[in-house]
C-alpha cells in the first residue's frame, strides 16, 4: 500500500501466501483501526516491515483481521459513510476526498432505555 489508509477506508487484500491460505486474497473490507503489534500482541497476517498493522473488517464474514500494510490496496474513502454517536446531536459523513463533514442533527439521538418496575 503506497499511502496509509485511515479509519473507514475501503481496502482490497493482495494475494500472498498468507492471504490465499486464509481465503482473504481479493476480498474488500473496511479499515477499522491500527496498532503497534509489539505493544498489543495482535496476530498479524503477512510480514511486518515496520511495527504497524491495520485492522480490516469484512462485513459478509462478520470478522476482522490485522494485516501488514503492504498486503492492502486502497480502494476508496467510502464516500457517504455516516457516523453517529448516542447522545451527540451531530453526524459525520465521509467525503470522496477522505475528509469528514460534520453536521448538527435535530431531535433526540439516544433512545431511552426501557425499564419495567414490578
N, C-alpha and C positions, 0 to 999 in steps of 0.2 A: 504494500500500500504506500503510495507516494506521500500522501499527507495523512495526518492523524484524523480519524473520524471522531465525531463527538456524539454525545447523547442524542438519540433519536434518528441518527442517520441510518439509511439502508445500506447494507454491505453484502457482497457475494463472497462465498468461501471458495478459495482457489483449490485446484486439485493438487494433492500431495499425498504421500504415503499415509499419513495420519488421518487426513480428512476423507480420503477414499475408503480407508478401512472402517471408519465410523459412519459412512454413508452421508457425509456432510458436504462433499465436493459439489459445487454448483448451487448450493442452497443459498437463498437470500433471507437475511434476518435483519433485526433492528439492534443497534448499539444501545445497550442498557447501562454500561459503565466501564470503568477502567481501574486497574490496580497495579500495585508493585508486588509481584508474586513472592519475592524474598521475604516480604513482611507478612502477607496474608496467607501464604502457603497454598494457594489455589492450584488445582491441576490445570495445566495449560496444554492445549493441542498445538503441536508444532515446536520448532526450536527457537528459543528466545535469543535474539541478538542483543537485546537490552533488557533491563529489569522492568518491563512494562507489558501488560496484557490487556486485551479488550474483551468484554463480555458481550456476547451476541445472543439475542433471544429469537427463537423460531416459533412463531405462533402456532403453526399447524402441528408441531411436535409438543408444544407446551413445555419446552425445555430451553435452558440457556447453557452456553459453554464459553469457557475462556480460551482465547486464541492468541498466538503470536501475531502481531500486527501485519507481518509480511504475508500472512495467509489470507488477508482480507482485501477485497477490491471495493472501492467506493462506488455506490450506485447512484444515490441522490440524497438530498437532505429531508426527504419525506415531507414535501410541502403540504400544508393543510392539516397536519397533525395538531391536535389540540391537547393542552394540559390544563386541568383544573384541580384545585386543592379544596378539600372540605373546609368550610368556614372562611374562605378567602373570596371576596367578591370580584375576582379577576379571572381571566383565562389568557393563556399564551398560545399563539398559533404560529407554526413554523412556516417561514417564507422560503421560497425556492433558493435564495442565496445562503440559507442556513441560519439566518437571524431569527429571533423570536419576537413576535409582535404582541405586546401586552395590551389588553383591553379590560375596561371595567365591565362587570356584568350586573344585571339588575335582578333583584329578587333573592330569595334565600338560596344559599349554596350548600347548606348542610341539612340533611334530613334529621328530624328529631327522633331519637331512639324510642321505640315503642316499649312501654312498660305496663305491666299488669300488677295491680295491687289486689290482694285477696282479702 
